[in-house]
């Protein structure tokens, strides 16, 4: 499968870069079930990268750092409601009619992100 894995070397741009992630993240393929997840309130977000411990989301939902959220994730074992804490968030895209956000979240309990069809 053509999935990409982000490693320390792939994300490090400077010699003073400190890797804080506990596990390697992967970028879901377009058709991967993990490429999109739904927040408990019903809004869908795009998954830019994900690991068992956390993820980076992009979407129109403003998620505030420090808040806890519930995320519906579809794994190879079915749909899971995962509790997560927003650890960072920022405005990624700004236009006259829309604002796009990116949010880094940490899952409270590791989730299975095994390969999907």
C-alpha positions as CSV (number, residue, x, y, z in Angstrom):
1,X,0.0,0.0,0.0
2,X,1.2,3.5,-0.7
3,X,1.0,4.9,2.8
4,X,3.7,7.3,4.0
5,X,5.2,7.2,7.4
6,X,6.5,10.4,9.0
7,X,9.7,9.8,10.8
8,X,12.0,12.1,12.7
9,X,14.1,12.7,9.5
10,X,11.0,13.6,7.5
11,X,9.8,16.3,9.8
12,X,13.1,17.7,11.1
13,X,14.0,20.8,9.3
14,X,16.5,22.3,11.8
15,X,19.3,20.7,13.8
16,X,17.7,22.0,17.0
17,X,14.4,20.1,16.3
18,X,13.2,18.0,19.3
19,X,10.9,15.1,18.5
20,X,8.1,15.0,21.1
21,X,6.0,12.2,19.6
22,X,5.9,8.9,21.3
23,X,5.1,6.9,18.2
24,X,5.6,7.4,14.4
25,X,2.7,8.9,12.6
26,X,1.4,7.9,9.1
27,X,-0.3,9.9,6.4
28,X,-3.6,8.1,5.5
29,X,-4.1,7.4,1.8
30,X,-7.0,9.2,0.1
31,X,-9.2,6.1,0.3
32,X,-8.2,5.1,3.8
33,X,-11.0,5.0,6.3
34,X,-8.7,7.1,8.6
35,X,-8.5,9.9,6.1
36,X,-11.6,11.6,7.6
37,X,-13.0,11.5,11.1
38,X,-16.1,12.9,12.6
39,X,-16.2,15.1,15.7
40,X,-19.0,14.1,18.2
41,X,-20.9,17.3,17.2
42,X,-21.2,16.0,13.7
43,X,-18.6,18.0,11.8
44,X,-16.1,16.1,9.7
45,X,-12.3,16.9,9.7
46,X,-9.5,15.7,7.4
47,X,-6.7,13.7,9.0
48,X,-3.3,14.9,7.9
49,X,-1.4,12.4,9.9
50,X,-2.2,9.9,12.7
51,X,-0.6,7.6,15.2
52,X,-2.0,5.4,18.0
53,X,-1.3,8.3,20.4
54,X,-2.5,11.4,18.4
55,X,-3.4,13.1,15.2
56,X,-3.2,16.3,13.2
57,X,-6.6,17.4,11.9
58,X,-7.6,20.1,9.4
59,X,-11.1,21.5,8.9
60,X,-13.5,24.3,9.6
61,X,-14.0,23.4,13.3
62,X,-12.2,25.7,15.8
63,X,-10.8,23.4,18.4
64,X,-9.3,25.1,21.4
65,X,-6.1,23.9,23.1
66,X,-6.7,22.2,26.5
67,X,-10.2,21.2,25.6
68,X,-11.3,17.6,25.5
69,X,-13.2,16.3,22.4
70,X,-14.8,13.1,21.3
71,X,-13.8,11.8,17.8
72,X,-15.5,9.0,15.8
73,X,-12.7,7.0,14.2
74,X,-13.4,4.1,11.9
75,X,-10.7,1.4,12.4
76,X,-10.3,-2.0,10.8
77,X,-12.3,-3.3,13.8
78,X,-15.2,-0.9,13.3
79,X,-16.2,2.6,14.6
80,X,-14.7,3.8,17.8
81,X,-15.5,6.9,19.9
82,X,-12.1,8.2,21.0
83,X,-11.6,10.8,23.7
84,X,-8.8,13.3,22.9
85,X,-7.3,16.5,24.2
86,X,-6.4,19.3,21.9
87,X,-2.7,20.1,22.4
88,X,-2.3,22.8,19.8
89,X,-4.3,24.6,17.2
90,X,-3.8,27.4,14.7
91,X,-5.5,29.2,11.8
92,X,-4.1,27.5,8.6
93,X,-6.2,29.2,6.0
94,X,-8.0,32.5,6.0
95,X,-10.3,33.8,3.2
96,X,-13.1,36.3,3.0
97,X,-15.7,33.6,3.4
98,X,-13.9,30.8,5.3
99,X,-11.4,30.0,8.0
100,X,-9.5,26.7,8.1
101,X,-7.9,25.4,11.2
102,X,-5.3,22.7,12.0
103,X,-5.4,21.0,15.4
104,X,-3.0,18.5,17.0
105,X,-4.8,16.1,19.4
106,X,-3.6,13.5,21.9
107,X,-5.8,10.4,22.4
108,X,-6.5,9.4,26.0
109,X,-6.3,5.7,25.1
110,X,-4.2,4.5,22.1
111,X,-6.3,3.6,19.0
112,X,-5.6,0.9,16.4
113,X,-4.5,2.6,13.1
114,X,-3.6,-0.5,11.3
115,X,-3.7,-0.5,7.4
116,X,-7.1,-0.1,5.8
117,X,-8.4,-1.1,2.4
